[in-house]
Structures are given as structure tokens and as C-alpha cells.
């Protein structure tokens, strides 16, 4: 797993906002520390120098994600590249 970032806020519609360094692809699944799917990357907002990911959550209580880290699963090819 690769850390995406920490959830800094949850919108009234239940979308989680995460400060990120490098934007992942839209539609990428996002997980909590227990490998539970919390949602998918819905949008990237903010300036290119300081982007934020908007995660469309699928969990019943998205406010519980606030201040928690979220993660991406590395694809097999990326895992192999990291080992080298």
C-alpha cells in the first residue's frame, strides 16, 4: 500500500478531501489502514503546486475518516519497480 495522505475534511455530501503530493488517476480506489475500501478518487482540485484529492466515499459514516490516513494499492508493475 502507498499512503495517499490524511483526510483533512469531509464535505456535507460525504466526499473526503485529502492533501496530496502527486495526483493519482481519477477512479483509483482508496483504502483505510485495514484494507477496507473507503471510496474512489472523484476529482483533483486546487493549484498544481498543492493539489487535493476528492474521494467519493462509499462508507456509511464518512466523517469518521477525518484526520485518518488513506492509502492506494500499488499495481503489480509499480510494486516490482519499487523493489528494484
N, C-alpha and C positions, 0 to 999 in steps of 0.2 A: 504494500500500500504506500501511496505517496500522499503526504499531507497537502491538502488544498489550502487550508487556512482555518481561521477561527470565525465562527458566526458572530458578527458584530450587532446584528439587528434582525428582527423578524417583522415583516410588513403586516398591516391589518389583513391582507389577503392570504397570509400564511407563507409568503416567499421569504427564504432566508437570504441575507446579504452577507457575503464573505469577502474580506480584503484579500487580494491575491497578488502574486508576483508575475506569473506567466499565465495568460488565459488559456484554458483548455477548450476543446471543441464543444460547441453547443450540442446538447443532448447527452453529454457524458454523465454516467451515473455517479452519484455521490453517496458515500457511506459514513457511518459513525465508527467509533473505535471498536465496536463489536461486530463489524462487517454487516450491519443491517443497512439496507438501502434507505436513505432518507429522501431522495429525490433525484432530479436531473438538472444539469446546467440549462437554464432557460434563456439567459441573456448575460451580456458583459456590458457594464456601464462605467461611466467615469472617464477621466482622461487616460490616454495610453500609458502615461508615466505612473499612474496609480489606479489600476483597474479594480473593479469589484465584480464578483460573480453573483448573479441572481439565481437561486436554486428554487425550482418549483417543487415544493415538498409533497410527499405522499403519506406522511405520518399524521396521526390524529391530533397530536399536540406539538406543533412546530415551535412554539415558544420555549419548549424545554431545550431546544438546540442552542439558545443564546449563550454566548461565551464558551461553547464547546468546539473542539476541533472537528473538522470533517475531512474526509480522505477520498482519493481516487484510487482505483485499482490499476496497476500498471499492466499494459498489454504484454503478452509474452515476448514480443520483439523488444520492447523497452526494458523488460527485466533482463534479457540477455545482454543488451547493450550496457546496462548498469554494472554488470558483473565484470565486464572487460576492463 
